[in-house]
Amino acid sequence: MKRVLVLLIFVVLLAGVANAETKLSMELWSRWTYLMVDGEDDALQNSLSLNRGLLGIEHKFTDRITGKFAVDFFSREDSEIELSEDEVADVCNNGAGLKIKLAYVDFTDFLWKDATFTFGLMKTYFGTVYDWGYTTIDLNPTDKYGFVSSLDYGMGISGKIPMGMGEYHVAAYNGEGYTKAGSDIDTKMALSADLRLIPVKGITLGGSYYMKPAEGTYLDTLGEYVDYDVDDNRMTGFVRFNMLQGFDLWAQYLTKTSTSQSWVDTLGVVETDLTVNVISIMPIFNIKAYTEVDAELVFRYDMYDDNADIDDDLECSKAYDLMIVGVNYYLLRDANDKAKMWVQANYNMKDYKSEGTTDEPLNDESELKVQLRWKFADLIK
């Protein structure tokens, strides 16, 4: 961590003396979280934390070459705590940390007009995860339900469709996300393709395909290791409707099919496919469009099915619905009407479809989150 900090300070100082344009930016999220679980008398979490301290440097080498580097300082990270001998809940552990969030270079108009080649630690172009602005405090459904990581090491080509009809992205990634490196990275690259179409202004249609081949190894009844290929394919469809003043609707369907092992015998591995589905709907109402109050009302409803081949009410099912009700109240904006400081408040309700098993019961959860977000950016000459 000290080496990263020293490198970051060095880059800032170097940028300050260089005869080029460099932008320094900072965004911080100070959060209060209150978590209750059904069956428990007391709150499982009631704490304040810094969930994000994003420091970024964007350097413009030429009109066609730019680079961006960002690190995330945080006081707490997502984990689990034990409720009893048989139960756990998603909360945060004490601690502090630092993650590299972005480190890439964009080469624009080198391959062909209106195309950008990106190389490094970059956004994952799948579904809505790459243009997610955290309208809700919670993660984008793509990231939250484990379809893809929001960032990964890779390279890709992005471009605009003529006449403003949309955009496309094609990329290759490590496939393990931005938090893994070294021996945690296998030799199988992940490939993704993403397409956005805008048939008319105010309606966006999108679709993405992501595949990550891998290998599995199991020990058979003879004590021998058996190798087999693992298919891991993920798809999503997306619709955004924002034709009406003050109203913005996001809807997304995600599905993931991966190879899983049923059993092994002397003949090899018998495989089955595990399919995970998610439907997410999020309408946003901009109150400022009709009043002098600069605020948004947000409603989000996610339907998560961890195994599409079994009924949701079976003991082994961990399917649930998640409802989020929130408000974003903007305190400050810059000259370009971009938010500089705002308060977010979300109330989350998680409703499991099954009661779980005796050894692993599933209890509904309710969670209140309030956070202050503020950010700034300035040019360094």
C-alpha positions in Angstrom: 0.0 0.0 0.0 2.9 2.4 0.8 4.4 1.7 -2.6 1.1 2.6 -4.3 0.9 5.8 -2.4 4.5 6.8 -3.2 3.8 6.1 -6.9 0.6 8.1 -6.8 2.3 11.1 -5.3 5.1 10.9 -7.8 2.7 10.8 -10.7 0.9 13.9 -9.4 4.1 15.8 -9.0 5.3 14.8 -12.4 2.1 15.8 -14.0 2.3 19.2 -12.4 5.6 20.1 -14.1 4.8 18.4 -17.4 3.7 20.6 -20.3 0.4 18.8 -20.8 -3.1 18.8 -19.5 -3.8 16.7 -16.4 -7.0 16.5 -14.4 -7.1 15.5 -10.7 -10.4 14.4 -9.3 -11.7 13.1 -5.9 -15.0 11.5 -4.9 -15.9 10.4 -1.3 -18.8 8.4 0.1 -19.4 8.8 3.9 -22.0 6.2 4.9 -24.2 5.2 7.8 -25.6 1.7 7.7 -28.3 0.1 9.9 -29.0 -3.6 9.3 -31.8 -5.7 10.8 -32.5 -9.4 10.2 -35.8 -11.1 11.0 -35.6 -13.1 14.2 -33.0 -10.9 15.8 -33.8 -8.5 18.6 -30.9 -6.1 18.0 -29.4 -4.5 14.9 -26.7 -6.5 13.3 -24.9 -3.4 12.1 -25.1 0.3 13.1 -22.0 2.1 12.0 -20.4 4.9 10.0 -17.8 4.3 7.4 -16.0 5.7 4.4 -17.0 3.3 1.7 -15.2 5.0 -1.1 -12.5 7.6 -1.5 -11.8 7.6 -5.2 -8.7 9.6 -6.3 -8.2 9.8 -10.0 -5.7 11.3 -12.4 -6.5 11.8 -16.1 -3.7 12.8 -18.4 -4.1 14.1 -21.9 -1.0 13.3 -23.9 -2.5 14.4 -27.2 -5.9 15.0 -28.7 -6.1 11.3 -29.5 -4.2 9.7 -26.5 -5.4 9.9 -22.9 -4.6 7.9 -19.8 -6.5 7.5 -16.5 -5.4 6.1 -13.2 -7.6 5.8 -10.1 -7.3 4.3 -6.6 -10.0 3.7 -4.1 -9.4 4.3 -0.4 -12.0 2.8 2.0 -12.4 2.3 5.7 -14.6 -0.8 5.4 -15.2 -3.6 2.9 -18.1 -5.9 2.3 -17.9 -9.3 4.1 -20.0 -11.5 6.3 -20.6 -11.8 10.1 -21.9 -14.8 12.0 -25.4 -14.4 13.4 -25.4 -17.8 15.2 -23.8 -21.2 14.6 -25.9 -21.6 11.5 -26.5 -18.1 10.1 -24.5 -15.4 8.4 -25.4 -11.9 7.1 -23.8 -9.6 4.6 -22.3 -6.7 6.5 -18.9 -4.9 6.7 -15.8 -5.8 8.7 -13.6 -3.3 10.4 -10.4 -2.3 8.6 -9.0 0.0 6.0 -7.7 -0.7 2.5 -6.8 0.5 -1.0 -7.7 -0.8 -4.4 -6.5 0.2 -7.9 -9.7 1.0 -9.7 -8.5 2.2 -13.1 -5.3 2.2 -15.1 -5.8 2.4 -18.8 -4.8 4.3 -21.9 -7.3 5.3 -24.7 -6.1 5.6 -28.3 -8.8 7.4 -30.3 -9.2 7.4 -34.1 -6.1 5.2 -34.6 -7.9 2.1 -36.1 -10.7 3.9 -37.8 -12.8 7.0 -37.3 -14.8 7.3 -34.1 -13.2 4.2 -32.7 -11.2 4.0 -29.4 -8.8 1.2 -28.5 -8.4 0.8 -24.7 -5.7 -1.1 -22.9 -5.2 -1.7 -19.2 -7.5 -2.0 -16.1 -10.7 -0.8 -17.7 -14.5 -0.9 -17.4 -16.3 -4.2 -18.2 -18.6 -3.6 -21.1 -21.6 -5.8 -20.2 -25.1 -4.7 -19.6 -25.5 -1.4 -17.6 -22.5 -1.9 -15.3 -20.2 0.4 -17.3 -22.5 3.4 -17.1 -23.8 2.9 -13.6 -23.8 6.1 -11.6 -25.0 4.6 -8.3 -28.5 6.1 -8.5 -29.1 3.6 -5.7 -26.4 3.1 -3.1 -26.4 -0.6 -3.9 -24.4 -2.2 -6.8 -25.5 -2.5 -10.3 -27.4 -5.8 -10.7 -24.7 -7.1 -13.1 -22.1 -6.7 -10.4 -24.2 -7.4 -7.4 -25.3 -10.9 -8.5 -21.9 -12.0 -9.7 -22.4 -11.9 -13.5 -19.2 -9.8 -14.2 -16.9 -7.5 -12.2 -17.4 -3.8 -13.0 -13.7 -3.6 -13.8 -11.1 -6.0 -15.2 -7.7 -6.0 -16.9 -8.2 -6.2 -20.6 -8.2 -4.5 -24.0 -11.0 -3.6 -26.3 -12.4 -1.5 -29.1 -15.3 0.9 -28.6 -17.1 3.1 -31.2 -20.1 5.1 -32.2 -22.7 4.0 -34.7 -23.2 6.6 -37.4 -26.1 9.1 -37.2 -26.2 8.8 -33.4 -27.8 5.4 -33.6 -25.9 3.9 -30.7 -22.5 2.4 -29.8 -20.6 -0.9 -29.6 -17.9 -2.5 -27.5 -15.8 -5.6 -28.1 -13.2 -6.6 -25.5 -11.0 -9.4 -24.1 -10.4 -9.6 -20.3 -8.6 -11.7 -17.8 -12.1 -12.7 -16.5 -11.2 -12.7 -12.8 -12.0 -9.0 -12.1 -9.7 -6.3 -10.9 -9.0 -7.6 -7.4 -7.1 -10.7 -8.5 -3.7 -11.1 -10.0 -0.8 -13.5 -10.4 -1.5 -17.1 -9.8 -5.3 -16.3 -9.4 -5.5 -15.6 -13.1 -6.0 -18.6 -15.4 -4.9 -18.9 -19.0 -8.5 -18.6 -20.4 -9.4 -15.1 -21.5 -13.0 -13.8 -21.3 -14.5 -12.3 -24.4 -17.4 -9.8 -24.5 -19.5 -8.0 -27.0 -21.9 -5.2 -26.2 -24.3 -3.3 -28.5 -26.4 -0.2 -27.8 -29.1 1.0 -30.2 -31.0 4.3 -30.0 -33.9 3.9 -32.6 -35.4 7.2 -31.4 -34.3 9.8 -28.9 -35.2 8.7 -25.4 -35.3 5.0 -26.0 -32.1 2.8 -25.7 -32.0 -0.9 -26.4 -28.9 -2.9 -25.4 -27.6 -6.4 -25.4 -24.4 -8.0 -24.2 -22.7 -11.4 -24.4 -19.8 -12.6 -22.2 -18.1 -15.9 -22.2 -15.4 -17.2 -19.9 -14.1 -20.7 -20.6 -12.3 -22.5 -17.8 -11.2 -26.0 -16.7 -12.3 -28.1 -13.8 -10.6 -31.0 -12.0 -12.2 -33.6 -9.8 -11.0 -36.7 -8.1 -12.8 -39.9 -9.3 -13.6 -43.1 -7.4 -10.3 -44.6 -8.5 -8.3 -41.8 -6.9 -7.5 -40.3 -10.3 -7.9 -36.6 -11.3 -10.4 -36.0 -14.1 -10.1 -32.8 -16.2 -13.1 -31.3 -17.9 -14.0 -28.0 -19.6 -16.3 -25.5 -17.9 -18.6 -23.3 -20.0 -19.6 -20.0 -18.5 -21.8 -17.9 -20.7 -23.6 -14.7 -19.6 -26.1 -12.7 -21.5 -28.2 -9.6 -20.8 -30.8 -7.4 -22.5 -31.4 -3.8 -21.5 -34.0 -1.2 -22.1 -33.9 2.5 -21.0 -36.9 4.8 -21.5 -36.4 8.5 -20.8 -38.6 10.3 -23.3 -40.8 11.9 -20.7 -39.6 14.9 -18.7 -38.6 14.0 -15.2 -39.0 10.2 -15.8 -36.2 7.7 -16.4 -36.9 3.9 -16.5 -34.2 1.2 -16.5 -35.1 -2.5 -17.1 -32.6 -5.3 -17.4 -32.7 -9.1 -17.8 -29.6 -11.2 -17.0 -29.0 -14.9 -17.4 -25.9 -16.9 -16.7 -25.3 -20.6 -17.6 -22.3 -22.4 -16.2 -21.2 -26.1 -16.1 -21.5 -27.8 -12.8 -20.6 -31.3 -11.6 -23.4 -33.7 -10.7 -21.2 -36.7 -9.7 -18.0 -38.5 -10.8 -17.4 -42.1 -11.5 -14.9 -44.3 -13.4 -16.3 -43.2 -16.7 -15.5 -39.6 -16.0 -17.5 -36.5 -15.0 -21.2 -36.2 -15.4 -22.0 -32.5 -15.9 -25.1 -30.4 -15.7 -25.8 -26.7 -16.4 -26.6 -24.2 -13.6 -28.7 -21.3 -14.8 -29.0 -18.1 -12.8 -31.5 -15.4 -13.8 -32.1 -11.8 -12.7 -34.7 -9.3 -13.6 -34.2 -5.7 -12.4 -36.6 -2.7 -12.9 -35.7 0.8 -11.7 -37.9 3.9 -12.4 -36.4 7.3 -11.4 -38.5 10.4 -10.9 -36.8 13.8 -11.1 -38.7 16.2 -8.8 -36.7 19.1 -10.1 -38.4 18.9 -13.4 -41.6 20.1 -11.8 -40.6 21.8 -8.6 -37.7 23.9 -7.2 -36.5 20.9 -5.1 -33.3 19.4 -6.6 -34.0 15.7 -5.8 -34.8 12.3 -7.3 -37.1 9.5 -6.1 -35.8 6.1 -6.9 -37.6 2.7 -6.8 -35.8 -0.6 -7.7 -37.1 -4.1 -7.7 -34.8 -7.1 -8.4 -35.9 -10.7 -8.8 -32.9 -13.1 -8.2 -33.2 -16.8 -9.0 -30.0 -18.7 -8.1 -31.2 -21.9 -9.9 -33.7 -21.7 -12.7 -34.2 -25.5 -12.8 -35.8 -25.8 -9.3 -38.8 -24.2 -7.6 -38.1 -21.1 -5.6 -39.9 -22.3 -2.5 -37.7 -25.5 -2.1 -35.4 -25.7 0.9 -32.3 -25.6 -1.3 -33.3 -22.5 -3.1 -31.7 -19.1 -2.2 -33.8 -17.1 -4.6 -35.1 -13.7 -3.3 -36.7 -10.4 -4.2 -35.0 -7.1 -3.4 -36.9 -3.9 -3.1 -35.1 -0.5 -2.8 -36.8 2.8 -2.1 -34.5 5.8 -2.2 -34.1 9.5 -2.5 -31.2 11.6 -3.9 -31.1 15.2 -2.7 -28.5 17.4 -4.4 -26.9 20.1 -2.4 -24.3 21.6 -4.8 -23.8 21.6 -8.6 -21.1 23.1 -10.8 -21.5 25.5 -13.7 -22.2 22.6 -16.0 -25.1 21.4 -13.7 -23.1 18.3 -12.7 -23.6 17.2 -9.1 -20.8 18.1 -6.7 -22.4 17.2 -3.3 -25.5 15.2 -2.6 -27.2 13.0 0.0 -28.5 9.5 -0.7 -30.9 7.6 1.4 -32.0 4.0 0.6 -34.2 1.5 2.4 -33.6 -2.1 1.3 -35.9 -5.1 1.9 -34.7 -8.6 1.0 -37.5 -11.2 0.9 -36.4 -14.9 0.5 -38.7 -17.2 -1.4 -37.7 -20.2 0.8 -37.2 -20.5 4.5 -34.0 -22.5 3.9 -33.0 -25.6 5.8 -32.7 -26.4 9.4 -28.9 -26.1 9.1 -29.0 -23.0 7.0 -32.2 -21.0 7.6 -32.9 -17.9 5.4 -34.3 -14.9 7.2 -35.5 -11.7 5.5 -33.4 -8.6 5.9 -34.1 -4.9 6.0 -31.4 -2.3 5.7 -31.2 1.5 5.9 -28.3 3.3 4.3 -27.6 7.1 4.2 -24.6 8.5 2.6 -23.1 11.9 1.7 -21.3 11.9 -1.6 -19.1 14.8 -2.7 -16.5 15.2 -5.4 -14.3 17.8 -7.1 -12.0 18.0 -10.1 -9.4 20.5 -11.3 -6.8 20.8 -14.0 -3.1 20.7 -13.2 -0.9 22.8 -15.5 
